[in-house]
Amino acid sequence: MSKYRIERINETIKEVLSEIVLNEIKDPRLGLVTIVSVRVARDLATARIHFSVMGDEAQRQIALKILKGASGFMRHAIANAIDVQHSPELRWVYDDSLDRAFRINEMLRQTGTPSTTGEATVRPSEPDEHDVEDLEDEEDDLDEAAEGEELTGEDEAGEEDDA
């Protein structure tokens, strides 16, 4: 089977499962579950469903039990969506990438290092004498340049003003 078709099937299964988890499973113990990715075998016999859950290990185990229990219903919905003779067997795999990202951001926040998500803040350092002097010199240079333009009557392009 072509790689393109497998990728389309992966995406379709992800959409179908996300819809089912969001709207069809009414178990209040399920919590916030996200279907992260789907990887179907080339022969369509199995599909590895990567999911994440907000919560601790106990919440993950409860979610896994509920998802496995609803697998038959989900396989039927998948068979209708992708138009295949046999729906793939669903193998549920917890994806801890979000947990790792949260831990990394927390470590960055504690050290004051900026993260790529912009969540960590940099602790401002106190300016020393040299920084203050450099800033004052730059301000003086800008003031002198502005005064020079006013005296000559030229704008930025070097043309004289009509006024």
ABEGO torsion letter per residue (X at the ends): XBAAAAAAAAAAAAAAAAAAAAAABABAAAEBBBBABBBBBAAGABBBBBBBBBEBAAAAAAAAAAAAAAAAAAAAAAAAAAGBABBBBBBBBBBAAAAAAAAAAAAAAAAGBBBAAGABBBBBBBBBAAAAAAAAAAAAAAAAAAAAAAAAGBBAAGBBBAX
